[in-house]
């Protein structure tokens, strides 16, 4: 991973980690969240690591992404515990994760939960309340609000649209 050229206070250096200036970081955070939200709304197979490249990333952040992707999302996940797993303080962990991924660890976790929720809603016969519990939400209004803000539609509408699409595609292949 060494050999990446980075800029630090106007000077070029070689090092194992990719870093950006504060102004670039703010822009990346906005663009990263905007890009992820747009991809989530338009592409059903999109994953939360759509723009993650292991070679441009601090190994602790990459390990965190892997931990979060494999986590039991129905359980409460405490960021200070995740930070401790990769030997970082909570504040350093938040900063490093946000800088390299483009969104906060909490937002990344919310996106993972919403992706799993959408998958379950569209591919299973589970009730919305069961899906909600499986992805770690206990408050229905909070879940619906988060789902709408991530995908632009309510979970029930998502299920109807998906079932309509599969019904239409099945009937057209039978003709």
C-alpha positions in Angstrom: 0.0 0.0 0.0 3.0 2.3 0.2 3.8 4.6 -2.6 0.5 6.6 -2.8 1.2 10.3 -3.3 -0.6 12.5 -0.8 -0.7 16.2 -0.2 -0.2 17.5 3.3 -0.2 21.2 3.9 0.9 21.9 0.4 3.7 19.4 0.2 3.7 16.1 -1.6 4.6 13.0 0.4 4.6 9.3 -0.1 2.8 7.1 2.4 0.5 4.2 3.0 -2.7 6.2 3.4 -4.7 8.5 1.1 -5.6 11.8 2.7 -7.3 14.9 1.4 -7.4 18.5 2.5 -10.3 19.7 4.7 -12.1 21.4 1.8 -11.8 18.3 -0.4 -12.9 16.2 2.5 -16.1 18.3 3.0 -16.8 18.1 -0.7 -16.2 14.3 -0.7 -18.5 13.8 2.2 -21.3 15.7 0.4 -20.6 13.9 -2.9 -20.2 10.6 -1.2 -23.5 10.8 0.6 -25.2 12.2 -2.4 -23.8 9.5 -4.7 -24.7 6.7 -2.3 -28.2 8.0 -1.9 -28.7 8.4 -5.6 -27.3 4.9 -6.3 -29.5 3.4 -3.6 -32.6 5.0 -5.1 -31.9 3.9 -8.7 -30.0 0.6 -8.4 -31.5 -2.2 -6.4 -28.3 -4.2 -6.3 -26.1 -1.3 -5.1 -24.1 -1.9 -2.0 -22.8 0.4 0.7 -19.2 -0.2 -0.5 -19.9 0.9 -4.1 -16.9 3.3 -4.2 -14.7 1.7 -1.6 -11.2 0.7 -2.8 -9.1 -1.3 -0.3 -5.8 0.0 -1.8 -6.7 3.6 -1.1 -7.8 3.1 2.4 -6.4 2.9 5.9 -6.4 -0.8 6.8 -8.3 0.0 10.1 -11.1 1.6 8.1 -11.2 -1.3 5.7 -11.4 -3.7 8.6 -14.2 -1.7 10.1 -16.2 -1.8 6.8 -15.8 -5.6 6.8 -16.9 -5.8 10.5 -20.0 -3.7 9.8 -20.9 -5.6 6.7 -20.8 -8.9 8.7 -22.5 -7.6 11.8 -25.8 -8.8 13.1 -27.8 -5.6 12.2 -30.7 -6.6 14.5 -28.4 -5.9 17.5 -27.3 -2.5 18.7 -23.9 -1.6 17.4 -21.8 0.8 19.5 -19.3 2.8 17.6 -16.9 3.0 20.5 -16.8 -0.8 20.6 -16.1 -0.9 16.9 -13.4 1.7 17.3 -11.8 -0.3 20.0 -11.7 -3.4 17.8 -9.4 -1.5 15.4 -7.4 0.2 18.2 -8.7 3.7 17.7 -10.3 6.3 20.0 -13.9 7.0 19.1 -13.2 10.5 17.9 -10.2 9.4 15.7 -12.3 6.5 14.4 -15.2 8.8 13.4 -12.8 11.3 11.7 -10.8 8.7 9.8 -13.8 6.8 8.7 -15.6 9.9 7.5 -12.5 11.2 5.7 -11.9 8.0 3.9 -15.5 6.7 3.2 -17.1 10.1 2.7 -19.9 9.6 5.3 -20.0 9.0 9.0 -19.8 5.5 10.4 -23.3 6.0 11.8 -24.7 6.9 8.4 -22.8 4.0 6.8 -24.4 1.7 9.3 -27.9 3.2 8.6 -27.3 2.6 4.9 -26.3 -1.0 5.5 -29.5 -1.5 7.6 -31.7 0.1 4.9 -30.1 -2.1 2.2 -30.9 -5.2 4.1 -34.4 -3.9 4.9 -35.0 -3.3 1.2 -33.7 -6.7 0.2 -35.9 -8.4 2.8 -39.0 -6.4 1.8 -38.6 -7.2 -1.8 -37.5 -10.8 -1.6 -39.4 -12.2 1.4 -42.9 -12.5 2.8 -41.9 -11.0 6.1 -44.2 -8.3 7.5 -42.7 -4.8 7.6 -42.5 -5.0 11.4 -40.5 -8.2 11.2 -38.1 -6.6 8.7 -37.8 -3.6 10.9 -36.8 -5.7 13.9 -34.3 -7.7 11.8 -32.4 -4.6 10.8 -32.3 -3.1 14.3 -35.3 -0.7 14.5 -37.8 -0.8 17.3 -39.8 2.4 16.3 -41.9 2.0 13.2 -42.1 5.7 12.5 -38.3 6.0 12.7 -37.8 3.1 10.4 -40.3 4.4 7.8 -38.8 7.9 7.9 -35.2 6.4 7.5 -36.4 4.2 4.6 -38.1 7.1 2.9 -35.1 9.4 3.2 -32.8 6.7 1.9 -34.9 5.3 -1.0 -37.5 8.1 -1.6 -40.5 5.8 -1.1 -42.2 4.0 1.9 -41.4 0.4 2.6 -44.9 -0.7 1.7 -44.7 1.1 -1.7 -41.3 -0.5 -2.3 -42.8 -4.0 -1.8 -45.8 -3.2 -4.1 -43.6 -1.8 -6.8 -41.2 -4.8 -6.6 -44.1 -7.3 -6.7 -45.7 -5.5 -9.6 -42.4 -5.6 -11.5 -41.9 -9.3 -10.9 -45.6 -10.0 -11.8 -45.2 -8.1 -15.1 -41.9 -9.7 -16.0 -43.3 -13.2 -15.2 -46.4 -12.6 -17.3 -44.4 -11.3 -20.2 -42.1 -14.3 -20.2 -45.0 -16.7 -20.2 -46.5 -15.1 -23.3 
